[in-house]
């Protein structure tokens, strides 16, 4: 006798939430992404002299290290 195939569901965890809650989740995710872009754009570059000829090179900033 054949066994029935197991069902695989690919339903989003947000599927059972209301529309307002889904919009709020999307708004928070977009705001977090925009905040990171703003921090990266505003954060001052760090420079240091490296090598035999003491050439100026950009050091990794806070966002580039993490």
C-alpha positions in Angstrom: 0.0 0.0 0.0 1.3 3.4 -0.9 2.0 6.1 1.7 0.6 9.5 1.1 3.3 12.1 0.3 4.0 14.5 3.1 2.7 18.0 2.4 5.2 20.8 2.3 3.7 24.2 3.0 5.5 27.3 1.9 3.2 29.7 3.7 4.7 32.9 5.0 4.6 33.3 8.8 2.9 36.6 8.3 0.0 34.9 6.3 -2.3 34.8 9.3 -1.6 38.3 10.5 -3.8 41.2 9.6 -3.1 43.6 6.8 -2.3 46.5 9.2 0.2 44.3 11.0 1.9 43.2 7.8 2.1 46.9 6.6 3.7 47.8 10.0 6.2 45.0 9.7 7.1 46.1 6.2 7.4 49.7 7.4 9.8 48.7 10.2 12.0 46.7 7.8 12.2 49.5 5.3 13.0 52.0 8.0 15.8 49.9 9.4 17.4 49.5 5.9 17.1 53.3 5.3 18.7 54.0 8.7 21.7 51.8 7.8 22.1 53.5 4.5 22.0 56.9 6.2 24.6 55.9 8.8 26.9 54.6 6.1 26.6 57.8 4.1 27.1 60.1 7.1 29.8 58.2 8.8 33.1 59.9 8.3 35.8 57.9 6.4 38.9 56.9 8.3 42.3 57.1 6.6 45.7 55.9 7.5 49.2 55.8 5.9 50.4 52.3 5.0 53.3 50.7 3.2 56.8 51.6 2.3 55.8 54.8 0.5 53.2 55.7 3.2 50.3 55.9 0.8 47.0 57.0 2.1 44.5 54.2 2.5 41.0 54.1 3.7 40.5 52.1 6.9 37.4 50.0 7.5 34.7 52.0 9.3 32.3 50.8 11.9 29.8 49.5 9.4 32.5 47.7 7.3 33.9 45.8 10.2 30.7 44.4 11.5 
